[in-house]
Amino acid sequence: MLVGNDTLSLGYVARAFYADALTQLGAIPGWAPLILGGTPFLEALSAGDALYFPSTALLLLFEPYRALGWKLVIHVVAAGFFMFGWIRALGGSRFAALVAGTGYMLAPFFVSLVNPGHDGKMFVTALAPLLFWIVERHFKNPSIRSICGISLVVALIIYTTHFQMAYFLFGAVGAFAIFRAVEFWLSKDLDLSSSNRRRTAGSRFLTFIVGALLGLGIAAVQFFPAANYVTEDSRRIQTTREAAGEASREWSSSWSLHPEEVMSLVIPEFVGGNVDSTDWTTQTYWGRNVFKHNHEYIGILLLLLSFVSFVGGTARPALRWFFAGLGATGLLFTLGTHTPLWSLFYELVPGIELFRAPSQVIFLVGFSVVTLAAFGVDRILVTKQEGVGWRAVERVLWVGTGCLGLLLLLASTGVLTAVWTTVLYSDITPERQEILQNSLPFLVRGAGIVFLFSMATSGMTWLLRRGYIGSVGWLTGLLILISADALRIDKPYVNTMDFEQWAAPTENIQAILQREQGNPEPYRLLSFRQRSQDVAPALHGIELAAGHHPNDLSRYRELIGMTGSSEPRNLYENSNIRRLLNVRYIFGRLGDGRFYTRPAMLSSSCKTVDPLKPIFSDPASASPPRG
């Protein structure tokens, strides 16, 4: 089973419940009763991508834990093919498309999402080049087929249910469609009058809009109930009510990138991580977020090649500048309040107050960089054929290599981090400062690796220019370097575990299941484990009074006294609410260590792990814990 934080905390439970409903009932459930008293199934996105066809098909074909892994693998591979098709649609060579497809499918900003279990983000990232590809084909040769293609892909993206990522992708594609319409209108290559070009450009843009709206209609069964729920009944309305003005602006900017993460786009080991699977990611994160479970690295060689794309050449210069602008805008957005532009984004972009984690937009930055890198590959290959323009190409590569060499020198002498924590991160805490000092060897090693990769690429290009290697040899070497650079960063974020061992019921759970066997009466369990965020009992069909859900009912949260990811205070302190919710069992090490059913009262301090060997106690004989 692939390890994913969200998969282990809720993802598997929700998908297993959905798979059981499909196979046993033959229908999509209307209610998910297992966690936090129950939630609407489709409206609350209780199984996330429940109506997303690839996910549902895999759930019907495999055990849920295998389906959860295979859908990620399939989307990684598909992303490469979609990027290949997108570059070919732009007129790029097969060599350029192969480099772009390989770089995109292996890019850490994409693959590292396996570790946090962010499958929805991976789906949207994989489908992004497909949507751009179909829109480009539509503007070149509009037809019923292209309109249907747009509508189907738009619907697929909505069915991933990662509406935030979909929102930004649709915005980027909409901007691209406007760009292509204007480009078509102003084109001098078409044998049409100005008025005819304007009408043709307008008709292609309008049919693009029709396709997009048809896609929304296809996905309406998922989108509109969820949109209504999130604005009327979801826990998120608490956040919206409680945050206003500057507080709301800060909330929307939370989990943004910081300058340290941006430097990690160049030296990926720079800011470290919190993934205990390899030396440089094991509790080495010293940045400003609470923790770091994924990586935004795109690839140093792809970044260099994107700069090469602007050296000479006449292939679609406006398009290159469009994606440079899209990438730059996306990067500024990911930085949140670190730039003065965040206030502009917040005021002008509709719906920003509903979202947080602007760092998610890094996928558009990566998409833009990879697209430009493909143009860079073709720039080098065309230069090889024509024999002119080498000086400018090599200047970009060697200057980039020189800058990386300078960073290596500054990192190895300690100057880089000293200046950084003085100028850019002067409020770093002593604890984070200590982590930084302990992580310096990894930082220096990373700087050395990217310098060597850049040196190798520049050297291969020099050999290509002088005829020591051919285009195929250069391409092969480039693919090896790009893959090695990506895979070394991907590796810590892709791990497996034994599913049977993880899913095995504890003694407490076994005891409850045995005790309730054959009893038709409903009941709930209150678990203190994981600050009452525990969902493991739901694996075995036990309904929970608390637990974790990103989109649960706001009114229920108010009833149990739960805010955000805090603990349900009312369930600890109010026996009437526990009785109302039919809480029959409680997991917690109480005053005498026994396992209680319906205790008369609970101490607010009793919030630790459940005992290893449960002892059942009748309410009459269970003396309440002291304290």
C-alpha positions in Angstrom: 0.0 0.0 0.0 1.3 3.5 -0.9 1.8 5.6 2.2 -0.1 8.9 2.1 -0.9 10.9 5.2 -4.5 11.8 4.1 -5.0 8.2 2.9 -4.2 6.9 6.3 -6.2 9.5 8.2 -9.4 9.4 6.2 -8.9 8.5 2.6 -8.9 4.7 2.9 -11.9 4.7 5.3 -14.0 6.8 3.0 -13.1 4.8 -0.2 -13.6 1.4 1.5 -17.1 2.5 2.7 -17.9 3.7 -0.9 -16.6 0.5 -2.4 -18.7 -1.6 0.0 -21.8 0.4 -0.9 -21.2 0.0 -4.6 -20.6 -3.8 -4.4 -23.2 -4.6 -1.7 -26.0 -2.1 -2.4 -25.3 -1.4 -6.1 -25.8 2.3 -5.5 -24.1 5.5 -4.4 -24.9 6.1 -0.7 -26.6 9.3 0.3 -25.2 9.4 3.8 -21.8 8.5 5.2 -22.5 7.6 8.9 -19.1 6.6 10.2 -17.3 9.8 11.2 -18.3 12.9 13.2 -21.9 11.7 13.5 -22.2 11.3 9.8 -22.0 13.6 6.7 -23.9 13.9 3.4 -22.0 11.7 0.9 -21.8 13.6 -2.3 -22.4 17.1 -0.9 -19.7 16.8 1.7 -17.3 15.0 -0.7 -17.2 12.2 1.8 -15.3 9.9 -0.6 -13.7 12.7 -2.5 -13.5 11.5 -6.1 -16.5 9.2 -5.8 -17.9 10.1 -9.2 -14.5 10.5 -10.9 -14.6 7.6 -13.4 -11.0 6.4 -13.2 -11.2 6.1 -9.4 -14.5 4.4 -9.4 -13.5 1.9 -12.0 -10.4 1.0 -10.1 -12.4 0.6 -6.9 -14.6 -1.9 -8.7 -11.6 -3.8 -10.0 -9.3 -3.9 -7.1 -9.2 -3.9 -3.3 -9.6 -0.3 -2.1 -6.0 0.0 -0.9 -4.6 -1.3 -4.2 -7.0 1.0 -6.1 -5.7 4.0 -4.1 -2.2 3.3 -5.2 -2.9 2.4 -8.8 -4.8 5.5 -9.5 -1.8 7.6 -8.6 0.5 5.5 -10.7 -1.8 5.7 -13.7 -2.1 9.5 -13.4 1.7 9.9 -13.2 2.1 8.0 -16.5 -0.9 9.7 -18.1 0.6 13.1 -17.2 3.6 12.3 -19.3 1.5 11.3 -22.4 -0.7 14.4 -22.0 2.3 16.7 -21.8 3.8 15.0 -24.9 0.6 15.6 -26.8 0.4 19.2 -25.6 3.9 20.0 -26.9 3.2 18.3 -30.2 0.0 20.4 -30.6 2.1 23.5 -30.1 4.4 22.4 -33.0 7.2 21.1 -30.8 9.4 18.3 -32.1 9.1 14.7 -30.8 12.4 15.2 -29.0 11.1 18.3 -27.2 7.8 16.6 -26.4 9.7 13.6 -25.0 11.8 15.8 -22.7 8.7 17.7 -21.5 6.6 14.6 -20.9 9.4 12.9 -19.0 10.2 16.0 -16.9 6.5 16.7 -16.1 5.6 13.2 -15.1 8.6 12.8 -12.8 8.6 16.4 -11.4 8.7 16.5 -7.6 6.0 19.2 -7.4 3.7 16.5 -8.8 5.1 13.1 -7.6 5.9 14.2 -4.0 2.1 14.7 -3.5 2.0 10.9 -3.0 3.3 11.3 0.5 0.6 13.7 1.9 -2.0 11.6 0.0 -3.2 14.6 -2.1 -4.7 12.5 -4.9 -7.0 15.3 -6.0 -4.1 17.6 -6.6 -2.4 14.9 -8.6 -5.4 14.3 -10.8 -5.8 18.0 -11.7 -2.0 18.3 -12.3 -2.1 15.3 -14.6 -5.2 16.6 -16.5 -3.8 20.1 -16.9 -1.8 19.5 -20.1 -4.7 17.5 -21.5 -7.1 20.4 -21.2 -4.5 22.9 -22.7 -3.9 20.4 -25.5 -7.6 20.1 -26.4 -8.1 23.9 -26.2 -5.1 24.4 -28.5 -6.5 21.9 -31.0 -9.9 23.6 -30.8 -8.5 27.0 -31.8 -6.5 25.5 -34.6 -9.4 23.3 -36.0 -12.7 23.9 -34.2 -15.3 21.1 -34.5 -18.0 19.3 -32.6 -15.3 16.8 -31.6 -13.1 19.5 -30.1 -16.0 21.1 -28.2 -17.0 17.6 -26.8 -13.4 17.1 -25.8 -13.3 20.3 -23.9 -16.6 19.5 -22.1 -15.5 16.0 -21.2 -12.1 17.1 -19.7 -13.7 20.0 -17.8 -16.2 17.5 -16.4 -13.5 15.1 -15.4 -11.5 17.9 -13.6 -14.6 18.9 -11.7 -15.3 15.2 -10.7 -11.8 15.1 -9.1 -13.5 17.4 -6.5 -10.4 19.4 -5.9 -12.3 22.5 -6.7 -9.5 24.9 -5.6 -7.0 23.4 -8.1 -9.7 23.2 -10.7 -10.6 26.9 -10.2 -7.0 28.0 -10.8 -6.6 25.6 -13.8 -9.8 26.9 -15.4 -8.6 30.5 -14.9 -5.3 29.7 -16.6 -6.9 27.9 -19.5 -9.4 30.8 -19.8 -6.5 33.2 -20.0 -4.9 31.0 -22.6 -8.1 30.9 -24.7 -8.3 34.7 -24.6 -4.7 34.9 -25.6 -5.2 32.5 -28.6 -8.3 34.4 -29.7 -6.4 37.7 -29.7 -3.5 36.0 -31.4 -5.8 34.6 -34.0 -7.4 38.0 -34.5 -4.1 39.8 -35.0 -2.5 37.1 -37.1 -1.2 38.3 -40.5 -0.6 34.7 -41.7 -4.3 34.1 -42.4 -5.8 35.0 -45.7 -8.7 36.8 -44.1 -9.7 40.4 -43.7 -9.5 42.0 -40.3 -13.2 41.8 -39.7 -13.3 38.1 -40.8 -10.4 37.4 -38.5 -12.2 39.1 -35.6 -15.4 37.1 -36.3 -13.5 33.9 -36.6 -11.6 34.5 -33.4 -14.8 35.4 -31.5 -16.6 32.3 -32.7 -13.8 30.0 -31.6 -13.7 31.6 -28.2 -17.4 31.4 -27.8 -17.5 27.7 -28.8 -14.7 27.2 -26.3 -17.0 28.7 -23.6 -19.9 26.5 -24.8 -17.7 23.5 -24.4 -16.7 24.5 -20.9 -20.3 25.2 -19.8 -21.3 21.8 -21.2 -18.6 20.3 -19.0 -20.0 22.1 -16.0 -23.4 20.7 -16.9 -22.1 17.1 -17.2 -20.6 17.5 -13.7 -23.5 19.4 -12.2 -24.6 16.4 -10.1 -21.4 16.7 -8.2 -20.6 20.4 -8.4 -23.8 22.2 -7.4 -24.7 20.2 -4.4 -21.2 20.5 -3.1 -21.0 24.2 -3.8 -24.3 24.8 -2.0 -23.2 22.6 1.0 -19.9 24.3 1.4 -21.5 27.7 1.6 -24.5 26.7 3.7 -23.7 23.7 6.0 -20.0 22.9 5.9 -17.5 23.5 8.7 -15.9 26.0 6.3 -18.7 28.5 7.0 -17.3 28.7 10.6 -13.9 29.8 9.2 -15.6 32.3 6.9 -17.6 33.8 9.8 -14.7 33.9 12.2 -12.2 35.4 9.8 -12.8 38.9 8.5 -10.7 41.7 7.1 -6.9 41.2 7.7 -7.6 38.0 9.5 -9.4 36.6 6.5 -6.6 37.8 4.2 -4.0 36.1 6.5 -6.0 32.9 6.6 -6.2 32.8 2.8 -2.4 33.2 2.6 -1.7 30.4 5.1 0.3 27.5 3.8 1.8 29.7 1.2 5.4 29.3 -0.1 8.0 31.4 1.7 11.4 32.6 0.3 13.0 29.4 1.6 10.7 27.3 -0.5 11.4 29.4 -3.5 15.2 28.9 -3.1 14.4 25.2 -2.9 13.3 25.4 -6.5 17.0 25.8 -7.3 18.6 23.8 -4.4 15.9 21.3 -3.4 17.6 20.4 -0.2 17.7 24.0 0.9 14.7 24.1 3.3 14.6 20.4 4.2 11.4 18.4 5.0 9.5 16.3 7.6 9.4 12.9 5.9 11.3 10.3 7.9 12.5 8.2 4.9 16.0 9.7 4.0 18.6 11.8 5.7 17.9 15.2 4.1 14.1 15.0 4.7 14.1 13.6 8.3 12.9 16.5 10.4 15.2 18.9 8.6 12.5 21.5 7.8 13.5 25.0 9.1 11.1 27.1 7.1 8.1 29.1 8.3 5.2 26.6 7.8 4.3 24.2 10.5 5.7 21.2 8.6 6.7 20.1 5.1 5.4 16.8 3.6 5.9 17.5 -0.1 8.2 19.4 -2.4 7.7 22.1 -5.0 10.9 21.4 -7.0 10.4 21.5 -10.7 13.9 20.6 -11.9 17.0 22.6 -12.3 17.6 21.5 -15.9 14.0 22.2 -17.0 14.5 25.7 -15.4 17.7 26.3 -17.4 16.1 25.1 -20.6 13.1 27.4 -20.1 15.6 30.3 -20.1 17.2 28.9 -23.3 13.8 29.1 -25.0 14.0 32.9 -25.1 17.4 32.9 -26.9 16.7 33.9 -30.5 14.4 31.9 -32.7 11.1 32.9 -34.2 8.9 30.0 -33.0 5.8 31.6 -31.4 7.5 34.3 -29.3 4.1 35.6 -28.0 3.3 32.1 -26.7 6.6 31.9 -24.9 6.0 35.3 -23.2 2.4 34.2 -22.3 3.8 31.2 -20.4 6.5 33.2 -18.8 3.9 35.6 -17.6 1.7 32.7 -16.4 4.6 31.1 -14.5 5.7 34.4 -13.0 2.2 35.3 -11.9 1.7 31.8 -10.4 4.9 32.0 -8.5 4.0 35.4 -7.0 0.6 34.1 -6.0 2.2 31.1 -4.2 4.2 33.5 -2.0 1.0 34.9 -0.5 1.6 37.9 1.8 5.3 37.9 1.1 4.7 40.1 -1.9 2.5 43.3 -2.0 0.7 41.7 -4.9 -1.2 39.4 -2.6 -3.6 42.3 -1.6 -4.3 42.8 -5.3 -4.9 39.1 -5.9 -7.2 39.0 -2.8 -9.3 42.0 -3.9 -9.5 41.2 -7.6 -9.7 37.4 -7.9 -13.3 36.2 -7.0 -13.5 33.5 -4.3 -10.0 33.8 -2.9 -11.4 34.2 0.6 -12.8 30.7 0.4 -9.4 29.1 -0.2 -6.1 28.9 1.6 -2.7 27.3 0.7 -1.8 29.4 -2.3 1.2 27.2 -2.7 -1.0 24.8 -4.6 -0.7 27.0 -7.7 2.9 25.8 -8.1 1.5 23.2 -10.6 0.8 26.0 -13.0 4.4 27.3 -12.5 5.7 23.9 -13.2 3.5 23.4 -16.2 4.7 26.8 -17.6 8.4 26.0 -17.0 8.1 22.5 -18.6 6.3 24.0 -21.7 9.1 26.6 -22.1 11.7 23.9 -21.5 10.3 22.1 -24.6 10.8 25.3 -26.6 14.4 25.4 -25.2 15.1 21.9 -26.4 13.9 22.8 -29.9 16.0 26.0 -29.8 19.1 23.9 -29.2 18.2 21.4 -31.9 17.4 24.1 -34.4 20.7 25.8 -33.6 22.4 22.5 -34.2 20.8 22.2 -37.7 21.3 25.8 -38.7 24.8 26.3 -37.1 24.0 29.8 -35.9 23.0 31.2 -32.5 25.3 28.9 -30.4 26.9 31.8 -28.6 23.7 32.9 -27.0 22.5 29.4 -26.2 25.8 28.5 -24.5 25.9 31.8 -22.7 22.6 31.1 -21.0 23.7 27.6 -20.0 27.2 28.6 -18.7 25.9 31.7 -16.9 23.3 29.5 -15.2 26.0 27.0 -14.3 28.2 29.7 -13.0 25.4 31.0 -10.8 24.9 27.5 -9.3 28.6 27.3 -8.7 28.5 30.6 -6.8 25.6 29.3 -4.7 27.7 26.1 -4.0 30.6 28.3 -2.8 28.4 30.5 -0.6 26.6 27.4 0.8 29.8 25.5 1.6 31.3 28.5 3.4 28.1 29.2 5.4 27.7 32.7 3.9 24.4 31.8 2.1 22.5 30.7 5.2 24.1 33.5 7.4 23.0 36.2 5.0 19.6 34.5 4.6 18.8 34.4 8.3 20.0 38.0 8.7 18.2 39.6 5.8 15.3 37.4 4.7 14.5 35.4 7.9 15.7 37.4 10.8 12.9 36.2 13.0 13.9 32.5 12.7 13.4 30.8 16.1 16.3 29.2 17.9 14.8 25.7 17.3 14.6 26.3 13.6 18.1 27.8 13.6 19.4 24.7 15.2 17.7 22.5 12.6 19.2 24.7 9.9 22.7 24.3 11.3 22.3 20.5 11.5 21.0 20.4 7.9 23.9 22.3 6.4 25.7 19.2 5.0 22.6 18.2 3.1 22.2 21.8 1.8 25.8 21.9 0.5 25.4 18.4 -1.0 22.3 19.5 -2.8 24.0 22.6 -4.2 26.8 20.5 -5.4 24.5 18.0 -7.2 22.5 20.7 -9.1 25.8 22.4 -10.1 27.1 19.1 -11.4 23.9 18.4 -13.3 24.0 21.9 -14.9 27.7 21.4 -15.7 27.0 18.1 -17.4 24.1 19.6 -19.5 26.3 22.6 -20.5 29.1 20.2 -21.4 26.9 18.0 -23.4 25.6 21.0 -25.4 29.2 22.0 -26.0 29.9 18.5 -27.4 26.8 18.7 -29.5 27.9 22.0 -31.0 31.3 20.6 -31.9 29.9 17.4 -33.4 31.4 15.0 -30.8 27.9 13.7 -30.1 24.7 13.7 -32.2 21.2 15.0 -31.4 20.1 11.5 -30.2 23.1 11.2 -27.9 22.5 14.6 -26.5 18.8 13.9 -26.0 19.5 10.6 -24.3 22.0 12.2 -21.9 19.5 15.0 -21.2 16.7 12.6 -20.4 19.0 10.6 -18.0 20.0 13.8 -16.2 16.4 15.1 -15.9 15.2 11.8 -14.7 18.0 11.4 -12.1 17.5 14.9 -10.9 13.7 14.3 -10.4 13.9 10.8 -9.0 16.4 11.7 -6.3 13.9 14.2 -4.9 10.9 12.0 -5.5 12.3 9.0 -3.6 11.7 10.2 0.0 8.1 10.9 -0.8 7.1 7.6 -2.3 6.9 4.8 0.3 4.9 1.6 0.9 3.6 -0.2 4.0 2.0 -3.4 4.9 -1.8 -2.9 4.6 -2.9 -5.9 6.6 -0.7 -4.9 9.5 -1.9 -1.3 9.4 -5.6 -2.3 9.1 -5.6 -5.0 11.7 -8.1 -4.2 14.5 -6.7 -3.5 18.0 -7.8 -5.5 21.0 -10.2 -2.7 21.9 -11.8 -2.7 18.5 -12.1 -6.5 18.5 -13.7 -6.4 21.9 -16.3 -3.9 20.8 -17.1 -5.9 17.6 -17.5 -9.1 19.6 -19.7 -7.4 22.2 -21.9 -5.8 19.6 -22.1 -8.9 17.4 -25.8 -9.6 16.6 -27.0 -6.4 18.4 -29.1 -4.4 16.0 -29.1 -1.2 18.1 -26.9 1.6 16.8 -24.1 3.0 19.0 -21.2 5.3 18.7 -17.6 5.3 20.0 -15.7 8.3 21.3 -11.9 7.9 20.9 -9.4 10.2 22.6 -6.6 8.9 20.3 -4.9 11.5 18.1 -6.6 14.4 20.0 -10.0 12.8 19.1 -9.1 12.8 15.4 -8.9 9.0 15.3 -10.8 7.3 12.5 -9.2 3.8 12.7 -12.3 2.2 14.3 -14.4 3.3 11.3 -12.3 0.9 9.2 -14.3 -1.8 10.9 -17.7 -0.2 10.6 -17.8 1.4 14.1 -19.5 4.8 14.0 -17.6 7.7 15.7 -18.8 10.6 17.6 -15.6 12.5 16.8 -12.9 11.9 14.2 -11.5 13.8 11.3 -13.3 15.1 8.1 -12.4 18.2 6.1 -15.9 19.1 5.2 -18.2 17.9 8.0 -21.4 19.6 9.2 -21.0 22.9 10.9 -24.0 22.4 13.2 -22.7 19.1 14.5 -19.3 20.7 15.2 -21.1 23.4 17.3 -22.9 20.7 19.2 -19.8 18.8 20.2 -17.7 21.9 20.8 -15.2 21.4 18.0 -13.4 24.2 16.2 -10.9 23.4 13.3 -8.8 20.4 14.3 -9.3 21.1 18.0 -10.8 18.6 20.4 -14.6 18.2 20.9 -14.9 19.8 24.3 -18.6 19.2 24.8 -18.1 15.4 24.4 -15.6 15.5 27.2 -17.6 17.7 29.6 -21.3 17.1 28.9 -22.7 13.6 29.5 -26.1 14.7 28.1 -24.6 15.3 24.7 -22.8 11.9 24.9 -26.2 10.3 25.7 -27.9 12.2 22.9 -25.3 10.9 20.4 -25.6 7.4 21.9 -21.9 7.2 22.8 -21.7 3.7 24.2 -17.9 3.3 24.2 -15.0 5.5 25.0 -11.3 4.9 24.2 -9.1 6.5 26.8 -6.8 5.8 29.7 -8.9 7.1 32.5 -8.1 7.4 36.2 -7.8 3.6 36.9 -6.8 2.5 33.4 -10.0 0.7 32.8 -12.1 0.6 29.6 -15.4 2.3 30.2 -18.9 2.1 28.7 -21.1 5.1 29.4 -19.1 6.6 32.2 -20.9 9.0 34.5 -18.5 11.8 33.9 -15.1 12.4 32.3 -12.2 14.5 33.3 -11.2 17.1 30.7 -7.6 15.9 31.1 -8.4 12.3 30.0 -7.3 12.5 26.4 -4.6 9.9 26.0 -4.3 6.6 24.1 -6.6 3.7 24.8 -5.4 0.8 27.1 -3.8 -2.2 25.5 -6.2 -4.7 27.1 -9.7 -3.4 27.5 -11.7 -4.2 30.6 -15.4 -3.8 30.4 -17.1 -2.0 33.2 -20.8 -1.6 33.9 -21.8 2.0 34.4 -22.9 1.2 38.0 -19.6 -0.1 39.0 -17.4 2.3 37.1 -16.3 5.0 39.4 -15.5 8.2 37.5 -11.8 9.2 37.3 -10.5 11.8 39.6 -8.7 14.9 38.6 
